[in-house]
Amino acid sequence: MLILLSPAKSLDFQRDIRDWPLHWPRCLEASSYLINRLRTYTVPELATLMHLSDKLAALNVARYAEWLPQPEGEQGRAAVLAFDGDVYEGLQAHAWDEVIMQRAEQRLRILSGLYGLLRPLDSIMPYRLEMGTALPHAEGQDLYTFWKDRLRGLINEDREAAGGLVVNLASQEYFKAVAGALPAGSVISPKFLEQRAGKVGIISFYAKKARGWMADWILRENLDRATDLQHFSVEGYLYNEKHTRPGYPAFVRVHD
C-alpha cells in the first residue's frame, strides 16, 4: 500500500539528524518554474497572495531567492525529516532505522505545492507554498491545474509499485491534487474521531497526530492489506464500525 501525507507549514532544518543518502525530487523542472514565478512577487504581494504577515512574507521571499533545485550539503534535508508539526510529530521519522526508512522510500509519499510528490529521502530546501494557493501560471490560476497532469502518471506508477492500494492520510487540500488521477476503489481514507461525554467528532490537532501514528504503524508492521488497518490501536484509537463507511474506516478514541 502507498501512504500519502501532506507537508507541514513548520520546518525543521536545525535538528541534528543522521546522514542519510539523499536524492533529487522528480519534478524539479516544474518546481523551478514555480520558484521563478514566486520570485516576481514583492513582500506585500506575497503577503496578500498567501495571507501571510509581512514578517512571514519577507522570510519566504528570501527563501525563494536562495532556493536551488539541487542543494549542496546542509542546504538540503530529507523531506520526511524537514517537515515539522502534528503529523510529523506522530510519524517520528527521526527514530527510523535503515529498514523502516527504505520501506518508507517505497511506500510513503508527501504531496507538495512546490515539489509535487516527494519521497522521504528527496533533498529539499526551506519553502512555503500551500497546494491551495491561487498562483497564476501559464496553464491556469491555481496549483491544482498546474500539478494535475504532471502528477497523474507519477502517483499511479508509485501506487502500482506499492501494491495498488492508497492509504490517504493527507488533508483534503492536498489530496485534491491527485484524487482524480486514482482509479475508483483504490483509495482508503481513514478518519480519526474523539469521543467525549458521549459525543463523537473530529478534533483537528488529534486527527493530524493520528495520521502520523498510522503511517508510522503501517511501515513498522509492514502491512499491505486494507483489512489490516482495522487492527490500528495506537494511543487508544480503535476501529469503529458504526462510524465507518465504504472507503472511510473510522477510528475512535474514548476520553473519560
MARTORLO-764854 format. One record per residue (C-alpha): residue in three letters; residue number from 1; chain; x, y, z. Coordinates in pm, 1 decimal. Layout:
N
+------+-----+-----+----------+----------+----------+
! type ! seq ! mol !     east !    north !       up !
+------+-----+-----+----------+----------+----------+
!  ala ! NUM !   A !        X !        Y !        Z !
...
+------+-----+-----+----------+----------+----------+
***
This chain:
256
+------+-----+-----+----------+----------+----------+
! type ! seq ! mol !     east !    north !       up !
+------+-----+-----+----------+----------+----------+
!  met !   1 !   A !      0.0 !      0.0 !      0.0 !
!  leu !   2 !   A !    108.0 !    356.1 !    -75.6 !
!  ile !   3 !   A !     70.1 !    609.0 !    206.4 !
!  leu !   4 !   A !      0.2 !    974.3 !    126.1 !
!  leu !   5 !   A !     77.8 !   1259.7 !    365.5 !
!  ser !   6 !   A !     53.0 !   1637.2 !    347.7 !
!  pro !   7 !   A !    358.5 !   1850.9 !    414.8 !
!  ala !   8 !   A !    370.9 !   2089.7 !    711.3 !
!  lys !   9 !   A !    396.3 !   2467.3 !    724.7 !
!  ser !  10 !   A !    652.7 !   2435.3 !   1002.4 !
!  leu !  11 !   A !   1001.0 !   2321.7 !    903.2 !
!  asp !  12 !   A !   1296.7 !   2183.8 !   1098.8 !
!  phe !  13 !   A !   1637.2 !   2234.3 !    940.0 !
!  gln !  14 !   A !   1819.0 !   2273.2 !   1273.4 !
!  arg !  15 !   A !   1785.2 !   1938.5 !   1449.5 !
!  asp !  16 !   A !   2084.1 !   1707.6 !   1431.5 !
!  ile !  17 !   A !   1999.4 !   1407.5 !   1214.3 !
!  arg !  18 !   A !   2183.3 !   1104.1 !   1089.0 !
!  asp !  19 !   A !   2347.3 !   1112.0 !    748.5 !
!  trp !  20 !   A !   2100.8 !    957.8 !    503.4 !
!  pro !  21 !   A !   2178.2 !    907.8 !    130.5 !
!  leu !  22 !   A !   1962.0 !   1172.6 !    -39.2 !
!  his !  23 !   A !   1840.2 !   1206.4 !   -396.9 !
!  trp !  24 !   A !   1671.0 !   1478.2 !   -600.1 !
!  pro !  25 !   A !   1293.2 !   1524.9 !   -623.0 !
!  arg !  26 !   A !   1145.6 !   1403.9 !   -950.1 !
!  cys !  27 !   A !    960.9 !   1720.6 !  -1059.2 !
!  leu !  28 !   A !   1242.4 !   1976.0 !  -1034.2 !
!  glu !  29 !   A !   1173.4 !   2136.8 !  -1371.3 !
!  ala !  30 !   A !    819.5 !   2215.7 !  -1256.4 !
!  ser !  31 !   A !    945.8 !   2329.9 !   -914.4 !
!  ser !  32 !   A !   1196.8 !   2564.7 !  -1077.8 !
!  tyr !  33 !   A !    920.4 !   2715.2 !  -1289.5 !
!  leu !  34 !   A !    710.0 !   2784.3 !   -978.3 !
!  ile !  35 !   A !   1005.5 !   2938.4 !   -795.7 !
!  asn !  36 !   A !   1066.4 !   3173.2 !  -1087.6 !
!  arg !  37 !   A !    701.3 !   3278.7 !  -1072.4 !
!  leu !  38 !   A !    725.1 !   3335.5 !   -697.2 !
!  arg !  39 !   A !   1042.2 !   3542.3 !   -733.8 !
!  thr !  40 !   A !    839.1 !   3806.6 !   -918.7 !
!  tyr !  41 !   A !    637.4 !   3881.7 !   -602.3 !
!  thr !  42 !   A !    726.4 !   4161.5 !   -362.7 !
!  val !  43 !   A !    681.6 !   4112.8 !     11.1 !
!  pro !  44 !   A !    340.7 !   4291.2 !     18.4 !
!  glu !  45 !   A !    223.5 !   4099.1 !   -290.8 !
!  leu !  46 !   A !    324.5 !   3764.7 !   -141.7 !
!  ala !  47 !   A !    159.2 !   3855.8 !    189.2 !
!  thr !  48 !   A !   -165.6 !   3915.1 !      0.9 !
!  leu !  49 !   A !   -135.8 !   3603.3 !   -217.2 !
!  met !  50 !   A !    -66.9 !   3368.4 !     75.0 !
!  his !  51 !   A !   -247.6 !   3555.6 !    352.3 !
!  leu !  52 !   A !     75.9 !   3594.7 !    548.6 !
!  ser !  53 !   A !    210.2 !   3854.6 !    787.1 !
!  asp !  54 !   A !    474.9 !   4086.2 !    640.9 !
!  lys !  55 !   A !    737.0 !   3906.9 !    852.7 !
!  leu !  56 !   A !    648.0 !   3562.8 !    711.6 !
!  ala !  57 !   A !    618.2 !   3701.6 !    360.9 !
!  ala !  58 !   A !    968.1 !   3852.5 !    387.7 !
!  leu !  59 !   A !   1105.1 !   3521.0 !    514.6 !
!  asn !  60 !   A !    964.0 !   3337.6 !    215.7 !
!  val !  61 !   A !   1074.7 !   3595.9 !    -38.9 !
!  ala !  62 !   A !   1425.2 !   3534.1 !     97.0 !
!  arg !  63 !   A !   1374.5 !   3157.2 !     74.0 !
!  tyr !  64 !   A !   1270.6 !   3179.1 !   -291.2 !
!  ala !  65 !   A !   1577.4 !   3391.4 !   -368.9 !
!  glu !  66 !   A !   1807.0 !   3130.7 !   -210.7 !
!  trp !  67 !   A !   1630.2 !   2821.1 !   -343.9 !
!  leu !  68 !   A !   1830.2 !   2573.6 !   -550.3 !
!  pro !  69 !   A !   1688.3 !   2272.6 !   -736.3 !
!  gln !  70 !   A !   1984.1 !   2060.0 !   -623.9 !
!  pro !  71 !   A !   2107.6 !   2191.0 !   -287.4 !
!  glu !  72 !   A !   2452.0 !   2100.2 !   -165.4 !
!  gly !  73 !   A !   2547.5 !   1964.2 !    176.8 !
!  glu !  74 !   A !   2344.8 !   2105.8 !    464.4 !
!  gln !  75 !   A !   2146.2 !   2335.8 !    234.5 !
!  gly !  76 !   A !   1906.6 !   2045.8 !    174.6 !
!  arg !  77 !   A !   1739.1 !   1797.1 !    404.3 !
!  ala !  78 !   A !   1543.8 !   1475.0 !    358.6 !
!  ala !  79 !   A !   1180.0 !   1573.4 !    306.4 !
!  val !  80 !   A !   1045.4 !   1341.6 !    575.8 !
!  leu !  81 !   A !   1286.1 !   1499.2 !    827.8 !
!  ala !  82 !   A !   1244.0 !   1858.3 !    709.2 !
!  phe !  83 !   A !    874.6 !   1895.6 !    789.4 !
!  asp !  84 !   A !    763.8 !   1963.6 !   1145.4 !
!  gly !  85 !   A !    419.2 !   1980.0 !   1304.1 !
!  asp !  86 !   A !    149.3 !   1749.4 !   1436.0 !
!  val !  87 !   A !    156.1 !   1483.4 !   1160.8 !
!  tyr !  88 !   A !    533.8 !   1456.2 !   1170.8 !
!  glu !  89 !   A !    539.7 !   1450.9 !   1549.2 !
!  gly !  90 !   A !    322.2 !   1141.2 !   1522.3 !
!  leu !  91 !   A !    531.7 !    994.8 !   1240.6 !
!  gln !  92 !   A !    859.7 !   1015.8 !   1436.7 !
!  ala !  93 !   A !   1075.1 !    953.8 !   1129.4 !
!  his !  94 !   A !   1382.3 !   1066.1 !   1324.6 !
!  ala !  95 !   A !   1361.6 !    733.7 !   1509.5 !
!  trp !  96 !   A !   1351.4 !    515.0 !   1198.0 !
!  asp !  97 !   A !   1627.7 !    269.9 !   1125.5 !
!  glu !  98 !   A !   1751.3 !    174.5 !    777.3 !
!  val !  99 !   A !   1484.7 !    -93.7 !    731.0 !
!  ile ! 100 !   A !   1193.5 !    140.0 !    805.9 !
!  met ! 101 !   A !   1339.1 !    426.6 !    603.2 !
!  gln ! 102 !   A !   1389.7 !    208.0 !    296.4 !
!  arg ! 103 !   A !   1037.0 !     73.6 !    337.3 !
!  ala ! 104 !   A !    912.5 !    432.3 !    353.5 !
!  glu ! 105 !   A !   1106.2 !    513.8 !     36.1 !
!  gln ! 106 !   A !    891.6 !    259.1 !   -145.2 !
!  arg ! 107 !   A !    560.7 !    321.2 !     28.0 !
!  leu ! 108 !   A !    537.2 !    678.5 !    162.8 !
!  arg ! 109 !   A !    479.4 !    992.4 !    -43.6 !
!  ile ! 110 !   A !    437.3 !   1355.3 !     61.8 !
!  leu ! 111 !   A !    227.9 !   1584.6 !   -157.7 !
!  ser ! 112 !   A !    378.5 !   1931.0 !   -201.8 !
!  gly ! 113 !   A !    271.0 !   2257.0 !   -359.6 !
!  leu ! 114 !   A !    628.7 !   2323.3 !   -473.0 !
!  tyr ! 115 !   A !    775.2 !   1976.1 !   -531.3 !
!  gly ! 116 !   A !    464.7 !   1784.8 !   -643.4 !
!  leu ! 117 !   A !    523.1 !   1440.1 !   -498.1 !
!  leu ! 118 !   A !    811.7 !   1377.5 !   -259.5 !
!  arg ! 119 !   A !    981.7 !   1057.8 !   -149.6 !
!  pro ! 120 !   A !   1110.9 !   1056.3 !    210.0 !
!  leu ! 121 !   A !   1477.6 !   1098.5 !    112.0 !
!  asp ! 122 !   A !   1425.4 !   1364.1 !   -154.3 !
!  ser ! 123 !   A !   1650.2 !   1658.9 !    -71.1 !
!  ile ! 124 !   A !   1450.5 !   1981.0 !    -28.6 !
!  met ! 125 !   A !   1519.2 !   2336.7 !     79.3 !
!  pro ! 126 !   A !   1304.8 !   2552.6 !    310.6 !
!  tyr ! 127 !   A !    993.5 !   2684.6 !    136.2 !
!  arg ! 128 !   A !    628.8 !   2766.6 !    180.3 !
!  leu ! 129 !   A !    375.7 !   2705.7 !    -94.0 !
!  glu ! 130 !   A !     46.9 !   2550.0 !      3.7 !
!  met ! 131 !   A !   -137.3 !   2342.6 !   -255.6 !
!  gly ! 132 !   A !   -443.3 !   2564.9 !   -227.4 !
!  thr ! 133 !   A !   -252.9 !   2879.3 !   -326.5 !
!  ala ! 134 !   A !   -412.4 !   3066.2 !   -618.6 !
!  leu ! 135 !   A !    -82.2 !   3120.4 !   -800.5 !
!  pro ! 136 !   A !   -140.3 !   3220.5 !  -1165.5 !
!  his ! 137 !   A !     73.2 !   3037.0 !  -1421.5 !
!  ala ! 138 !   A !     82.1 !   2966.4 !  -1793.5 !
!  glu ! 139 !   A !   -173.6 !   2686.5 !  -1765.8 !
!  gly ! 140 !   A !   -422.3 !   2826.1 !  -1517.8 !
!  gln ! 141 !   A !   -489.9 !   3013.4 !  -1198.4 !
!  asp ! 142 !   A !   -400.6 !   2769.4 !   -923.4 !
!  leu ! 143 !   A !   -168.4 !   2483.6 !   -829.2 !
!  tyr ! 144 !   A !   -431.6 !   2216.3 !   -884.3 !
!  thr ! 145 !   A !   -436.2 !   2286.7 !  -1258.4 !
!  phe ! 146 !   A !    -56.0 !   2308.4 !  -1256.0 !
!  trp ! 147 !   A !      0.6 !   1970.1 !  -1091.7 !
!  lys ! 148 !   A !   -299.2 !   1772.7 !  -1219.4 !
!  asp ! 149 !   A !   -143.4 !   1619.3 !  -1532.0 !
!  arg ! 150 !   A !    212.5 !   1625.0 !  -1400.2 !
!  leu ! 151 !   A !    124.1 !   1403.7 !  -1105.1 !
!  arg ! 152 !   A !   -114.5 !   1162.2 !  -1276.6 !
!  gly ! 153 !   A !    146.2 !    922.5 !  -1413.4 !
!  leu ! 154 !   A !    380.8 !    958.8 !  -1116.7 !
!  ile ! 155 !   A !    124.7 !    882.9 !   -846.7 !
!  asn ! 156 !   A !     -6.1 !    577.5 !  -1031.4 !
!  glu ! 157 !   A !    341.9 !    447.6 !  -1103.4 !
!  asp ! 158 !   A !    421.0 !    469.0 !   -730.6 !
!  arg ! 159 !   A !     83.3 !    322.2 !   -637.1 !
!  glu ! 160 !   A !    127.9 !     19.4 !   -861.9 !
!  ala ! 161 !   A !    481.8 !    -39.4 !   -734.9 !
!  ala ! 162 !   A !    346.0 !    -37.4 !   -379.1 !
!  gly ! 163 !   A !     71.8 !   -292.1 !   -447.9 !
!  gly ! 164 !   A !   -212.9 !    -82.5 !   -589.3 !
!  leu ! 165 !   A !   -380.4 !     44.1 !   -271.4 !
!  val ! 166 !   A !   -354.7 !    405.5 !   -148.3 !
!  val ! 167 !   A !   -398.4 !    495.3 !    217.7 !
!  asn ! 168 !   A !   -484.9 !    862.7 !    210.3 !
!  leu ! 169 !   A !   -359.7 !   1028.8 !    527.9 !
!  ala ! 170 !   A !   -327.8 !   1369.5 !    361.4 !
!  ser ! 171 !   A !   -557.6 !   1666.4 !    413.5 !
!  gln ! 172 !   A !   -837.7 !   1739.5 !    168.1 !
!  glu ! 173 !   A !   -642.5 !   2041.3 !     37.5 !
!  tyr ! 174 !   A !   -353.5 !   1822.3 !    -73.1 !
!  phe ! 175 !   A !   -532.9 !   1502.0 !   -169.1 !
!  lys ! 176 !   A !   -746.5 !   1702.9 !   -413.2 !
!  ala ! 177 !   A !   -434.1 !   1737.2 !   -631.7 !
!  val ! 178 !   A !   -429.2 !   1363.4 !   -711.8 !
!  ala ! 179 !   A !   -777.9 !   1237.4 !   -625.9 !
!  gly ! 180 !   A !   -899.2 !   1247.3 !   -986.0 !
!  ala ! 181 !   A !   -596.1 !   1052.5 !  -1107.9 !
!  leu ! 182 !   A !   -653.1 !    747.1 !   -888.6 !
!  pro ! 183 !   A !   -873.9 !    456.0 !  -1000.0 !
!  ala ! 184 !   A !  -1207.9 !    409.2 !   -828.8 !
!  gly ! 185 !   A !  -1183.0 !    179.2 !   -529.9 !
!  ser ! 186 !   A !   -807.5 !    218.4 !   -490.4 !
!  val ! 187 !   A !   -817.9 !    471.8 !   -205.0 !
!  ile ! 188 !   A !   -883.5 !    427.3 !    165.9 !
!  ser ! 189 !   A !   -916.3 !    746.4 !    370.7 !
!  pro ! 190 !   A !   -911.4 !    672.5 !    745.2 !
!  lys ! 191 !   A !  -1074.8 !    919.4 !    980.0 !
!  phe ! 192 !   A !   -991.3 !    969.8 !   1345.6 !
!  leu ! 193 !   A !  -1258.3 !   1069.0 !   1594.3 !
!  glu ! 194 !   A !  -1268.2 !   1162.7 !   1961.7 !
!  gln ! 195 !   A !  -1549.9 !   1064.6 !   2197.5 !
!  arg ! 196 !   A !  -1615.2 !   1290.9 !   2494.1 !
!  ala ! 197 !   A !  -1925.4 !   1277.0 !   2714.4 !
!  gly ! 198 !   A !  -2095.5 !   1055.1 !   2457.5 !
!  lys ! 199 !   A !  -2032.5 !   1294.5 !   2167.9 !
!  val ! 200 !   A !  -1809.5 !   1186.0 !   1877.2 !
!  gly ! 201 !   A !  -1630.2 !   1424.6 !   1644.6 !
!  ile ! 202 !   A !  -1305.1 !   1522.6 !   1478.6 !
!  ile ! 203 !   A !  -1054.8 !   1739.4 !   1663.1 !
!  ser ! 204 !   A !   -800.1 !   1859.4 !   1409.0 !
!  phe ! 205 !   A !   -496.1 !   1855.6 !   1639.3 !
!  tyr ! 206 !   A !   -555.1 !   1493.1 !   1740.0 !
!  ala ! 207 !   A !   -650.6 !   1382.0 !   1388.5 !
!  lys ! 208 !   A !   -324.3 !   1517.6 !   1246.0 !
!  lys ! 209 !   A !   -114.0 !   1333.7 !   1502.1 !
!  ala ! 210 !   A !   -315.3 !   1016.9 !   1441.5 !
!  arg ! 211 !   A !   -236.7 !   1034.1 !   1068.5 !
!  gly ! 212 !   A !    131.5 !   1031.5 !   1156.1 !
!  trp ! 213 !   A !     85.3 !    748.9 !   1404.5 !
!  met ! 214 !   A !    -97.4 !    537.1 !   1148.7 !
!  ala ! 215 !   A !    162.7 !    598.7 !    876.6 !
!  asp ! 216 !   A !    441.4 !    500.1 !   1115.2 !
!  trp ! 217 !   A !    247.5 !    192.0 !   1230.3 !
!  ile ! 218 !   A !    181.6 !     72.2 !    873.9 !
!  leu ! 219 !   A !    550.7 !     98.6 !    790.4 !
!  arg ! 220 !   A !    673.1 !    -65.9 !   1109.3 !
!  glu ! 221 !   A !    426.6 !   -353.1 !   1076.5 !
!  asn ! 222 !   A !    486.5 !   -380.5 !    700.3 !
!  leu ! 223 !   A !    113.6 !   -401.0 !    627.9 !
!  asp ! 224 !   A !    -25.0 !   -444.0 !    277.7 !
!  arg ! 225 !   A !   -398.4 !   -524.7 !    302.4 !
!  ala ! 226 !   A !   -692.4 !   -294.0 !    359.1 !
!  thr ! 227 !   A !   -828.6 !   -520.5 !    633.1 !
!  asp ! 228 !   A !   -501.6 !   -483.3 !    826.0 !
!  leu ! 229 !   A !   -594.1 !   -124.5 !    906.8 !
!  gln ! 230 !   A !   -877.7 !   -236.2 !   1131.0 !
!  his ! 231 !   A !   -617.5 !   -351.5 !   1385.3 !
!  phe ! 232 !   A !   -482.9 !      0.2 !   1440.3 !
!  ser ! 233 !   A !   -483.0 !     68.0 !   1815.8 !
!  val ! 234 !   A !   -210.7 !    325.9 !   1873.5 !
!  glu ! 235 !   A !   -267.3 !    581.2 !   2155.5 !
!  gly ! 236 !   A !   -611.6 !    444.7 !   2237.5 !
!  tyr ! 237 !   A !   -773.6 !    455.0 !   1892.4 !
!  leu ! 238 !   A !   -989.7 !    157.1 !   1799.5 !
!  tyr ! 239 !   A !  -1169.7 !     65.7 !   1479.5 !
!  asn ! 240 !   A !  -1536.1 !    166.5 !   1498.2 !
!  glu ! 241 !   A !  -1776.8 !      1.2 !   1256.4 !
!  lys ! 242 !   A !  -2065.4 !    231.3 !   1345.0 !
!  his ! 243 !   A !  -1887.0 !    539.3 !   1212.5 !
!  thr ! 244 !   A !  -1724.1 !    361.0 !    918.2 !
!  arg ! 245 !   A !  -1847.3 !    388.5 !    561.2 !
!  pro ! 246 !   A !  -1702.4 !    234.9 !    242.9 !
!  gly ! 247 !   A !  -1355.2 !    371.7 !    183.6 !
!  tyr ! 248 !   A !  -1355.6 !    565.5 !    511.4 !
!  pro ! 249 !   A !  -1268.9 !    340.5 !    807.9 !
!  ala ! 250 !   A !  -1327.2 !    518.9 !   1138.0 !
!  phe ! 251 !   A !  -1113.8 !    500.6 !   1449.4 !
!  val ! 252 !   A !  -1249.4 !    637.2 !   1774.8 !
!  arg ! 253 !   A !  -1065.7 !    723.7 !   2093.2 !
!  val ! 254 !   A !  -1273.2 !    750.0 !   2409.5 !
!  his ! 255 !   A !  -1188.1 !   1019.5 !   2662.6 !
!  asp ! 256 !   A !  -1314.9 !    960.1 !   3013.6 !
+------+-----+-----+----------+----------+----------+
***
